[in-house]
Amino acid sequence: MAIVKHTEQRVGVFIDTQNLYHSAKNIYHARVNFGNVLKDAVAGRHLIRARAYMVTTESGEETAFLEALTKVGIEPKTKELQVFYGGAKKADWDVGMAVDAITASPKLDAVILITGDGDFIPLIQYLKMHAGCQVEVVSFGRSTSGKLREATEHFLDLDEDPKRYLLNYRSTRLPPRSRQAALRAGRDIQVSAPDDSMAEQANEDAAEAGKITGVE
């Protein structure tokens, strides 16, 4: 769907970090170039705020990653990994991300949701009907809910240029199991292993923090 983008538009970007991370990991076995994703999502418009929502671990291994996000103009919002009785783990920022988008909407002309999760469809509908915002979605098409794509006014498919939006990208054919995992990544992320907290991506030396997001 064609939309209008002009330099005076006030834009807010809300990033479902876990969803994007797992999509890149499951589809391409690579890390996300957050710098290029943000740049192309904003597309030269007036960025009011960019926030990334993520879960942290007790070890604090995400420190370098958080510094790298800040370096490219993204404000990290974190919460600790929830561990339930019996060992079950969960990472869920859906409500917090939705509340922030609604709260910021009066000061925005366009809201950009960087996620493939279909649970954000009601948020898109609310922002269009009640806040009068243009709503755009950015994600990897292969792991994005089809209904989410239908609900948004514009969809930027990161699969169309993976070399630009990934670090250490290698062109390979997606195996069946990875394809199924990618589709699951379009839904809520239920954390089941330590690396689901993004420690793998964050476990870099602080001096190399810029490389985590693709910004040297």
NUTI-447507 format. One line per 10 residues: number of its first residue (from 1); their letters; for each residue x, y, z of N, C-alpha, C. Coordinates in nm, 4 decimals. Atoms other than C-alpha are relative to their C-alpha. Example, Ala and Ser with C-alpha at 12.3 -4.5 7.8 and 13.67 -1.06 7.14 Angstrom:
// NUTI-447507
1> as> 0.0890:-0.1190:0.0000:1.2300:-0.4500:0.7800:0.0900:0.1200:0.0000 ~ -0.0820:-0.1190:-0.0060:1.3670:-0.1060:0.7140:-0.0770:0.1090:0.0730
This chain:
// NUTI-447507
1> maivkhteqr> 0.0842:-0.1190:0.0000:0.0000:0.0000:0.0000:0.0880:0.1244:0.0000 ~ -0.0792:-0.1228:0.0086:0.1397:0.3406:-0.0998:-0.0387:0.0954:0.1118 ~ 0.0235:-0.0974:-0.1062:0.1772:0.5888:0.1820:0.0853:0.1228:-0.0267 ~ -0.0751:-0.1241:0.0144:0.3032:0.9442:0.2091:0.1063:0.0067:0.1087 ~ -0.1102:-0.0201:-0.0940:0.6427:0.9985:0.3707:0.0666:0.1318:-0.0343 ~ -0.0686:-0.1262:0.0251:0.7771:1.3507:0.4070:0.0808:0.0391:0.1228 ~ -0.0984:-0.0295:-0.1040:1.0524:1.5050:0.6166:-0.0591:0.0604:0.1268 ~ 0.0599:-0.0643:-0.1176:0.8162:1.6909:0.8508:-0.0832:-0.0957:0.0847 ~ 0.0765:0.0974:-0.0780:0.6365:1.3783:0.9660:0.0730:-0.0351:0.1293 ~ -0.0554:0.0397:-0.1295:0.6920:1.3057:1.3355:-0.0182:-0.1507:0.0164
11> vgvfidtqnl> 0.0007:0.1463:0.0011:0.7849:0.9408:1.3718:0.0426:-0.0556:0.1355 ~ -0.0393:0.0739:-0.1187:0.7967:0.7068:1.6699:0.0229:-0.1447:-0.0379 ~ -0.0363:0.1374:0.0350:0.9651:0.3675:1.6425:0.0014:-0.0855:0.1263 ~ 0.0113:0.0894:-0.1153:0.8874:0.0793:1.8785:0.0439:-0.1395:-0.0438 ~ -0.0670:0.1211:0.0478:1.1062:-0.2299:1.8470:-0.0222:-0.1174:0.0946 ~ 0.0166:0.1265:-0.0715:1.0076:-0.5781:1.9605:0.1316:-0.0772:-0.0177 ~ -0.1365:0.0480:0.0205:1.3734:-0.6722:2.0051:0.0098:-0.1512:-0.0008 ~ -0.0065:0.1457:-0.0072:1.3235:-1.0353:2.1039:-0.0534:-0.0630:-0.1283 ~ 0.0613:0.0543:0.1209:1.0984:-1.0981:1.8034:0.0939:0.0133:-0.1191 ~ -0.0897:-0.0230:0.1118:1.3425:-0.9453:1.5575:0.1251:-0.0864:0.0128
21> yhsakniyha> -0.1201:0.0799:-0.0259:1.6404:-1.1206:1.7162:-0.0217:-0.1458:-0.0365 ~ 0.0270:0.1408:0.0261:1.4804:-1.4636:1.7012:-0.0305:-0.0270:-0.1473 ~ 0.0258:0.0166:0.1426:1.3592:-1.4133:1.3448:0.1306:-0.0085:-0.0773 ~ -0.1297:-0.0009:0.0693:1.7111:-1.3288:1.2261:0.0790:-0.1260:0.0321 ~ -0.0742:0.1183:-0.0423:1.8578:-1.6154:1.4251:-0.0558:-0.1266:-0.0651 ~ 0.0614:0.1213:0.0526:1.6075:-1.8777:1.3059:0.0048:-0.0085:-0.1520 ~ 0.0026:0.0011:0.1458:1.5964:-1.7743:0.9405:0.1405:0.0007:-0.0589 ~ -0.1293:-0.0237:0.0635:1.9518:-1.6635:0.8702:0.1206:-0.0382:0.0860 ~ -0.1110:0.0267:-0.0927:2.1616:-1.7645:1.1738:0.0944:0.1201:0.0053 ~ -0.0772:-0.1243:0.0015:2.2747:-1.4024:1.1825:-0.0581:0.0973:0.1017
31> rvnfgnvlkd> 0.0435:-0.1037:-0.0923:2.2439:-1.0902:1.3979:-0.0565:0.1184:-0.0777 ~ 0.0695:-0.1115:0.0642:2.0342:-0.7840:1.3229:0.0895:0.1242:-0.0056 ~ -0.0664:-0.1299:0.0150:2.1889:-0.4631:1.1890:-0.1026:0.1067:0.0362 ~ 0.1025:-0.0929:-0.0478:1.9727:-0.2332:1.4015:0.0197:0.1406:-0.0556 ~ -0.0253:-0.1327:0.0557:2.1415:0.0770:1.2626:-0.0677:0.0194:-0.1334 ~ 0.0616:-0.0109:0.1321:2.0270:0.0111:0.9065:-0.1514:-0.0177:0.0050 ~ 0.1450:0.0187:-0.0143:1.6836:-0.1117:1.0151:-0.0658:0.1309:0.0418 ~ 0.0563:-0.1269:-0.0468:1.6183:0.2121:1.2032:0.0069:0.1067:-0.1088 ~ -0.0182:-0.1020:0.1035:1.7554:0.4306:0.9247:-0.1039:-0.0133:-0.1103 ~ 0.0932:0.0199:0.1109:1.5380:0.2754:0.6545:-0.1453:0.0093:0.0458
41> avagrhlira> 0.1364:-0.0127:-0.0518:1.2290:0.2623:0.8760:-0.0400:0.1469:0.0107 ~ 0.0282:-0.1430:-0.0153:1.2509:0.6337:0.9541:-0.0041:0.0705:-0.1350 ~ 0.0002:-0.0508:0.1377:1.3323:0.7145:0.5891:0.0097:0.1521:-0.0086 ~ -0.0253:-0.1433:0.0106:1.4583:1.0680:0.6479:-0.0996:0.0903:0.0692 ~ 0.1007:-0.0804:-0.0695:1.1636:1.1800:0.8591:0.0498:0.0440:0.1376 ~ -0.0376:-0.0569:-0.1299:1.1680:1.3573:1.1967:-0.0246:-0.1027:0.1099 ~ 0.0127:0.1026:-0.1031:1.2377:1.0902:1.4571:-0.0184:0.0646:0.1371 ~ 0.0290:-0.0526:-0.1333:1.0785:1.1791:1.7904:0.0579:-0.0927:0.1070 ~ -0.0496:0.0972:-0.0977:1.1645:0.8608:1.9774:0.0086:-0.1380:-0.0621 ~ -0.0149:0.1400:0.0406:1.2942:0.5101:1.9093:0.0305:-0.0809:0.1254
51> raymvttesg> -0.0185:0.0818:-0.1189:1.2614:0.2478:2.1797:0.0089:-0.1475:-0.0370 ~ -0.0142:0.1441:0.0194:1.3749:-0.1136:2.1913:-0.0320:-0.0698:0.1315 ~ 0.0469:0.0698:-0.1189:1.2091:-0.3524:2.4356:0.0668:-0.1369:0.0064 ~ -0.0731:0.1255:-0.0101:1.4127:-0.6436:2.5652:0.0064:-0.0493:0.1438 ~ -0.0110:0.0653:-0.1299:1.4719:-0.8833:2.8516:0.1473:-0.0189:0.0326 ~ -0.1388:0.0137:-0.0424:1.7926:-0.8920:3.0520:0.0185:-0.1215:0.0910 ~ -0.0344:0.1116:-0.0877:1.9700:-1.1645:3.2456:0.0709:0.0522:0.1238 ~ -0.0646:-0.0401:-0.1241:2.1133:-1.1548:3.5952:0.1490:0.0286:-0.0198 ~ -0.1435:-0.0162:0.0224:2.4673:-1.1769:3.4574:0.0350:0.1352:-0.0615 ~ -0.0254:-0.1307:0.0594:2.4291:-0.8445:3.2762:0.0810:-0.0050:-0.1275
61> eetaflealt> -0.0796:0.0164:0.1214:2.5839:-0.9779:2.9552:-0.0471:0.0893:-0.1146 ~ 0.0545:-0.0832:0.1065:2.3660:-0.7423:2.7512:0.0543:0.1423:0.0012 ~ -0.0479:-0.1374:-0.0166:2.5579:-0.4314:2.8590:0.0521:0.0598:-0.1301 ~ -0.0569:-0.0514:0.1248:2.7521:-0.3932:2.5340:-0.1083:0.0222:-0.1045 ~ 0.1099:-0.0139:0.0952:2.4358:-0.4463:2.3308:-0.0832:0.1240:0.0296 ~ 0.0767:-0.1182:-0.0390:2.2481:-0.1796:2.5266:0.0753:0.1272:-0.0369 ~ -0.0814:-0.1161:0.0366:2.5345:0.0637:2.4724:-0.0033:0.0234:-0.1502 ~ 0.0025:-0.0118:0.1454:2.5301:-0.0099:2.1011:-0.1325:0.0563:-0.0498 ~ 0.1304:-0.0543:0.0369:2.1557:0.0590:2.0763:-0.0042:0.1501:0.0252 ~ -0.0024:-0.1423:-0.0344:2.2012:0.3926:2.2508:0.0838:0.0784:-0.1007
71> kvgiepktke> -0.0898:-0.0661:0.0943:2.4833:0.4776:2.0109:-0.0696:0.0344:-0.1315 ~ 0.0690:-0.0262:0.1261:2.2491:0.4553:1.7105:-0.1308:0.0752:0.0210 ~ 0.1186:-0.0814:-0.0250:1.9761:0.6609:1.8798:-0.1217:-0.0767:0.0452 ~ 0.1110:0.0819:-0.0476:1.7629:0.3798:2.0203:0.0053:-0.0077:0.1528 ~ 0.0086:0.0053:-0.1461:1.6476:0.3972:2.3824:-0.0413:-0.1403:0.0451 ~ 0.0372:0.1341:-0.0464:1.6547:0.0516:2.5466:-0.0962:0.0078:0.1188 ~ 0.0862:0.0183:-0.1168:1.3725:-0.0465:2.7815:0.0115:-0.1469:0.0380 ~ -0.0280:0.1372:-0.0395:1.4511:-0.3550:2.9816:-0.0841:-0.0446:0.1187 ~ 0.0583:0.0621:-0.1182:1.2946:-0.5926:3.2280:0.0725:-0.1327:0.0176 ~ -0.0676:0.1249:-0.0277:1.4343:-0.8994:3.3951:-0.0819:-0.1192:-0.0509
81> lqvfyggakk> 0.0631:0.1234:0.0437:1.3601:-1.2464:3.2638:-0.0853:-0.0570:0.1127 ~ 0.0899:0.0570:-0.0993:1.0596:-1.3947:3.4447:0.0203:-0.1507:0.0084 ~ -0.0178:0.1432:-0.0222:1.1242:-1.7369:3.5954:-0.1099:-0.0466:0.0953 ~ 0.1140:0.0462:-0.0775:0.8186:-1.9244:3.7218:0.0333:-0.1294:0.0739 ~ -0.0164:0.1239:-0.0761:0.7827:-2.2112:3.9645:0.0028:-0.1185:-0.0967 ~ -0.0135:0.1138:0.0903:0.8968:-2.5285:3.7922:0.1038:0.0238:-0.1079 ~ -0.1077:-0.0277:0.0953:1.1607:-2.3527:3.5809:-0.0431:0.0651:-0.1292 ~ 0.0460:-0.0635:0.1237:0.9419:-2.2069:3.3065:0.0462:0.1457:-0.0047 ~ -0.0489:-0.1368:0.0166:1.0716:-1.8794:3.1644:-0.0830:0.0713:-0.1060 ~ 0.0811:-0.0749:0.0946:0.8961:-1.6014:2.9792:0.0555:0.1399:-0.0194
91> adwdvgmavd> -0.0402:-0.1372:0.0322:0.9864:-1.2775:2.8021:-0.1147:0.0647:-0.0756 ~ 0.1189:-0.0588:0.0621:0.6880:-1.0575:2.7237:-0.0039:0.1501:0.0247 ~ 0.0042:-0.1455:-0.0088:0.6943:-0.6842:2.6493:-0.1219:0.0560:-0.0758 ~ 0.1091:-0.0438:0.0871:0.3734:-0.6712:2.4408:-0.0812:0.1150:0.0592 ~ 0.0853:-0.1016:-0.0612:0.1640:-0.4699:2.6852:0.0763:0.1308:0.0169 ~ -0.0795:-0.1209:-0.0201:0.4424:-0.2258:2.7718:0.0258:0.0751:-0.1289 ~ -0.0252:-0.0622:0.1299:0.5226:-0.1621:2.4077:-0.1266:0.0658:-0.0544 ~ 0.1271:-0.0549:0.0470:0.1556:-0.1086:2.3225:-0.0385:0.1264:0.0766 ~ 0.0335:-0.1168:-0.0823:0.1002:0.1314:2.6126:0.0864:0.1194:-0.0387 ~ -0.0897:-0.1092:0.0383:0.4060:0.3370:2.5138:-0.0389:0.0589:-0.1356
101> aitaspklda> 0.0387:-0.0487:0.1327:0.2916:0.3595:2.1511:-0.1264:0.0845:0.0082 ~ 0.1245:-0.0752:-0.0151:-0.0563:0.4753:2.2539:0.0251:0.1326:0.0724 ~ -0.0304:-0.1206:-0.0770:0.0813:0.7238:2.5060:0.0709:0.1046:-0.0856 ~ -0.0764:-0.0922:0.0840:0.3176:0.8760:2.2492:-0.0772:0.0473:-0.1230 ~ 0.0688:-0.0255:0.1268:0.0675:0.8772:1.9615:-0.0506:0.1433:-0.0208 ~ 0.0458:-0.1376:0.0248:-0.0745:1.2314:2.0203:0.1088:0.0920:-0.0560 ~ -0.1106:-0.0834:0.0469:0.2714:1.3702:1.9383:0.0642:-0.0557:-0.1270 ~ -0.0575:0.0658:0.1172:0.3280:1.1467:1.6340:-0.0948:0.0039:-0.1190 ~ 0.0770:0.0135:0.1236:0.2160:1.1419:1.2726:0.0042:-0.1436:-0.0501 ~ -0.0174:0.1385:0.0435:0.3468:0.7908:1.2093:0.0593:-0.0823:0.1132
111> vilitgdgdf> -0.0516:0.0957:-0.0978:0.4017:0.4946:1.4398:0.0554:-0.1188:-0.0771 ~ -0.0645:0.1126:0.0667:0.6462:0.2288:1.3248:0.0224:-0.1100:0.1016 ~ -0.0156:0.1159:-0.0863:0.6254:-0.1130:1.4873:0.0967:-0.0966:-0.0670 ~ -0.0969:0.0938:0.0567:0.9293:-0.3311:1.4284:-0.0218:-0.1341:0.0682 ~ 0.0406:0.1292:-0.0541:0.7828:-0.6747:1.4894:-0.0741:-0.0793:-0.1069 ~ 0.0801:0.0833:0.0886:0.6227:-0.9676:1.3139:-0.1138:-0.0667:0.0743 ~ 0.0963:0.0632:-0.0895:0.3910:-1.0560:1.6012:-0.1428:0.0467:-0.0276 ~ 0.1389:-0.0312:0.0303:0.0224:-1.0728:1.5104:-0.0798:0.0525:0.1180 ~ 0.0709:-0.0508:-0.1176:-0.0760:-0.9840:1.8668:-0.0096:0.1521:0.0007 ~ 0.0035:-0.1465:0.0048:-0.0126:-0.6190:1.7771:-0.1068:0.0539:-0.0961
121> ipliqylkmh> 0.1054:-0.0452:0.0906:-0.3045:-0.6068:1.5322:-0.0994:0.0938:0.0691 ~ 0.0903:-0.0941:-0.0676:-0.5433:-0.4501:1.7896:0.0644:0.1361:0.0234 ~ -0.0694:-0.1273:-0.0181:-0.2809:-0.1839:1.8584:-0.0016:0.0802:-0.1299 ~ 0.0025:-0.0688:0.1294:-0.2587:-0.1003:1.4878:-0.1382:0.0577:-0.0265 ~ 0.1367:-0.0461:0.0239:-0.6351:-0.0751:1.4627:-0.0349:0.1195:0.0878 ~ 0.0273:-0.1118:-0.0914:-0.6549:0.1520:1.7665:0.0706:0.1265:-0.0468 ~ -0.0775:-0.1172:0.0413:-0.3797:0.3840:1.6440:-0.0573:0.0641:-0.1266 ~ 0.0583:-0.0538:0.1236:-0.5451:0.4214:1.3034:-0.1360:0.0644:0.0253 ~ 0.1379:-0.0470:-0.0187:-0.9008:0.4689:1.4276:-0.0124:0.1118:0.1029 ~ 0.0190:-0.0935:-0.1106:-0.8563:0.6655:1.7494:0.1113:0.1034:0.0149
131> agcqvevvsf> -0.1107:-0.0947:-0.0136:-0.5145:0.8309:1.7297:0.0297:0.0718:-0.1316 ~ -0.0207:-0.0633:0.1289:-0.5202:0.9173:1.3603:0.1418:-0.0116:-0.0530 ~ -0.1392:0.0173:0.0423:-0.1662:0.7873:1.3122:0.0106:-0.0925:-0.1207 ~ -0.0398:0.0928:0.1055:-0.0177:0.6289:1.0053:0.0819:-0.1094:0.0677 ~ -0.0682:0.1095:-0.0679:0.0972:0.2847:1.1169:0.0746:-0.0870:-0.1004 ~ -0.0863:0.0783:0.0878:0.3866:0.1003:0.9550:0.0621:-0.1145:0.0784 ~ -0.0620:0.1169:-0.0628:0.5400:-0.2392:1.0268:0.1279:-0.0349:-0.0737 ~ -0.1283:0.0408:0.0551:0.8975:-0.3507:0.9742:0.0360:-0.1349:0.0604 ~ -0.0385:0.1310:-0.0517:1.0050:-0.7141:1.0024:0.0475:-0.0885:-0.1156 ~ -0.0346:0.0996:0.1006:1.1287:-1.0228:0.8214:-0.1290:-0.0659:-0.0466
141> grstsgklre> 0.1272:0.0463:0.0524:0.8437:-1.1243:0.5943:-0.0298:-0.1455:0.0277 ~ 0.0205:0.1439:-0.0179:0.8959:-1.4982:0.6380:-0.0432:-0.0361:0.1417 ~ 0.0412:0.0295:-0.1369:0.8316:-1.4750:1.0114:-0.1065:0.0977:0.0498 ~ 0.0997:-0.1010:-0.0357:0.5599:-1.2088:1.0040:-0.1413:-0.0528:-0.0206 ~ 0.1407:0.0380:0.0108:0.1914:-1.2726:1.0667:-0.0625:0.0621:-0.1243 ~ 0.0651:-0.0501:0.1203:-0.0034:-1.2423:0.7425:-0.1068:0.1035:0.0315 ~ 0.1052:-0.0945:-0.0388:-0.2883:-1.0662:0.9209:0.0592:0.1319:0.0476 ~ -0.0673:-0.1230:-0.0413:-0.0421:-0.8179:1.0696:0.0359:0.0831:-0.1225 ~ -0.0354:-0.0698:0.1244:0.0762:-0.7298:0.7184:-0.1230:0.0631:-0.0628 ~ 0.1240:-0.0531:0.0563:-0.2842:-0.6816:0.6082:-0.0493:0.1204:0.0791
151> atehfldlde> 0.0518:-0.1060:-0.0858:-0.3618:-0.4559:0.9041:0.0784:0.1302:-0.0137 ~ -0.0833:-0.1189:0.0049:-0.0710:-0.2156:0.8541:-0.0175:0.0757:-0.1319 ~ 0.0115:-0.0820:0.1202:-0.0625:0.0690:0.6054:0.1242:-0.0086:-0.0890 ~ -0.1225:0.0182:0.0782:0.2925:-0.0063:0.4953:0.0867:-0.1045:0.0678 ~ -0.0847:0.1054:-0.0557:0.5195:-0.3079:0.5398:0.1363:0.0016:-0.0680 ~ -0.1370:0.0076:0.0498:0.8970:-0.2965:0.5041:0.0511:-0.1401:0.0282 ~ -0.0416:0.1395:-0.0127:1.0108:-0.6541:0.4399:0.1519:-0.0080:0.0011 ~ -0.1446:0.0082:-0.0127:1.3649:-0.7025:0.5677:0.0574:-0.1177:-0.0780 ~ -0.0445:0.1136:0.0811:1.3822:-1.0309:0.3738:0.0401:0.0419:-0.1412 ~ -0.0293:-0.0424:0.1361:1.4038:-0.8305:0.0519:0.1455:0.0426:-0.0183
161> dpkryllnyr> -0.1412:-0.0379:0.0078:1.7575:-0.7165:0.1356:0.0715:-0.0434:0.1277 ~ -0.0568:0.0486:-0.1255:1.8953:-0.9389:0.4137:0.1452:0.0419:0.0215 ~ -0.1402:-0.0407:-0.0138:2.2536:-0.8390:0.3414:0.0107:0.1363:0.0677 ~ -0.0023:-0.1329:-0.0597:2.1694:-0.4814:0.4434:-0.0438:-0.0020:0.1457 ~ 0.0603:-0.0036:-0.1329:1.9756:-0.5699:0.7555:0.0560:-0.1035:0.0974 ~ -0.0598:0.1011:-0.0861:2.1936:-0.8476:0.8958:0.1507:0.0169:0.0071 ~ -0.1446:0.0064:-0.0156:2.5462:-0.8837:1.0285:0.0433:-0.1444:-0.0221 ~ -0.0508:0.1340:0.0279:2.7559:-1.1808:0.9160:-0.0989:-0.0818:-0.0821 ~ 0.1007:0.0681:0.0821:2.4909:-1.2634:0.6563:0.0656:-0.0925:-0.1015 ~ -0.0431:0.0963:0.1011:2.5444:-1.5715:0.4432:-0.1229:-0.0505:-0.0721
171> strlpprsrq> 0.1157:0.0410:0.0788:2.3070:-1.6541:0.1624:-0.0092:-0.1517:-0.0024 ~ 0.0225:0.1438:-0.0036:2.1715:-2.0034:0.2255:-0.1484:-0.0286:-0.0163 ~ 0.1390:0.0421:0.0125:1.8545:-2.1936:0.1499:-0.0534:-0.0355:0.1381 ~ 0.0584:0.0208:-0.1314:1.6251:-2.2028:0.4513:-0.0469:-0.1444:0.0147 ~ 0.0443:0.1378:-0.0208:1.5926:-2.5625:0.5803:-0.1380:-0.0049:0.0614 ~ 0.1385:0.0105:-0.0497:1.2439:-2.6903:0.6746:-0.0156:0.0331:0.1473 ~ 0.0144:-0.0265:-0.1421:1.3013:-2.6817:1.0501:0.0180:0.1469:0.0317 ~ -0.0206:-0.1422:-0.0235:1.4360:-2.3270:1.0384:-0.1192:0.0805:-0.0488 ~ 0.1168:-0.0702:0.0526:1.1370:-2.2230:0.8280:-0.1138:-0.0048:0.1015 ~ 0.1044:0.0116:-0.1018:0.8992:-2.3565:1.0936:0.0317:0.0865:0.1207
181> aalragrdiq> -0.0403:-0.0827:-0.1140:1.0968:-2.1832:1.3667:-0.0216:0.1471:-0.0304 ~ 0.0185:-0.1387:0.0391:1.0820:-1.8584:1.1724:-0.1455:0.0409:0.0097 ~ 0.1422:-0.0303:-0.0087:0.7048:-1.8779:1.1518:-0.0431:0.0135:0.1454 ~ 0.0330:-0.0099:-0.1416:0.6854:-1.9386:1.5244:0.0495:0.1313:0.0591 ~ -0.0573:-0.1249:-0.0524:0.9001:-1.6298:1.5806:-0.0940:0.1170:-0.0204 ~ 0.0971:-0.1056:0.0231:0.6113:-1.4206:1.4461:-0.1007:0.0128:0.1122 ~ 0.0904:-0.0048:-0.1146:0.4225:-1.5024:1.7632:0.0804:0.0370:0.1238 ~ -0.0691:-0.0327:-0.1242:0.5089:-1.4387:2.1288:0.1201:-0.0900:0.0193 ~ -0.1192:0.0772:-0.0281:0.8541:-1.5502:2.2318:-0.0102:-0.0569:0.1414 ~ -0.0016:0.0653:-0.1298:0.8406:-1.8030:2.5128:0.1428:-0.0478:0.0233
191> vsapddsmae> -0.1413:0.0285:-0.0205:1.1917:-1.8208:2.6498:0.0184:-0.1390:0.0589 ~ -0.0201:0.1360:-0.0469:1.3166:-2.1752:2.6929:0.1458:-0.0351:0.0192 ~ -0.1426:0.0277:-0.0132:1.6961:-2.1441:2.6925:0.0730:0.1288:0.0316 ~ -0.0737:-0.1213:-0.0377:1.9599:-1.9025:2.8236:0.0259:0.0950:-0.1145 ~ -0.0337:-0.0920:0.1091:2.0511:-1.7680:2.4801:-0.1208:0.0732:-0.0533 ~ 0.1190:-0.0726:0.0416:1.6904:-1.6617:2.4264:-0.0031:0.1403:0.0586 ~ -0.0034:-0.1317:-0.0623:1.7705:-1.3640:2.6482:0.0859:0.0964:-0.0783 ~ -0.0839:-0.0802:0.0875:1.9949:-1.2337:2.3668:0.1422:0.0138:0.0518 ~ -0.1362:-0.0074:-0.0522:2.3109:-1.2922:2.5697:0.1007:-0.0328:-0.1081 ~ -0.0908:0.0375:0.1082:2.4658:-1.4522:2.2614:0.0362:0.1199:-0.0852
201> qanedaaeag> -0.0265:-0.1179:0.0807:2.4284:-1.1323:2.0635:0.0715:0.1059:0.0817 ~ -0.0550:-0.1065:-0.0823:2.5281:-0.9151:2.3561:0.1390:-0.0306:0.0531 ~ -0.1258:0.0388:-0.0607:2.8351:-1.1097:2.4619:0.1177:0.0426:-0.0869 ~ -0.1091:-0.0602:0.0765:3.0806:-0.8784:2.2852:0.0753:0.0939:0.0915 ~ -0.0773:-0.0972:-0.0758:3.3577:-0.6608:2.4204:-0.0609:0.1376:-0.0175 ~ 0.0633:-0.1322:0.0054:3.2295:-0.3112:2.5040:0.0634:0.0866:-0.1063 ~ -0.0671:-0.0801:0.1014:3.4876:-0.1606:2.2698:-0.0489:-0.0316:-0.1394 ~ 0.0520:0.0402:0.1299:3.3252:-0.3505:1.9836:-0.1512:0.0200:-0.0068 ~ 0.1454:-0.0120:-0.0111:2.9719:-0.2410:2.0783:-0.0641:0.0443:-0.1294 ~ 0.0603:-0.0479:0.1235:2.9104:-0.0598:1.7512:-0.0233:-0.1087:-0.1007
211> kitgve> 0.0152:0.1068:0.0981:2.9536:-0.3791:1.5537:-0.1248:-0.0828:0.0242 ~ 0.1179:0.0786:-0.0316:2.6587:-0.5392:1.7315:-0.1202:0.0494:-0.0793 ~ 0.1143:-0.0551:0.0724:2.4146:-0.3056:1.5615:0.0347:0.0429:-0.1403 ~ -0.0383:-0.0362:0.1360:2.6098:-0.2507:1.2434:0.0465:0.1412:-0.0144 ~ -0.0498:-0.1367:0.0058:2.7321:0.0959:1.3330:0.1399:0.0031:0.0585 ~ -0.1382:-0.0004:-0.0475:3.1090:0.1306:1.3580:0.0272:0.1289:0.0770
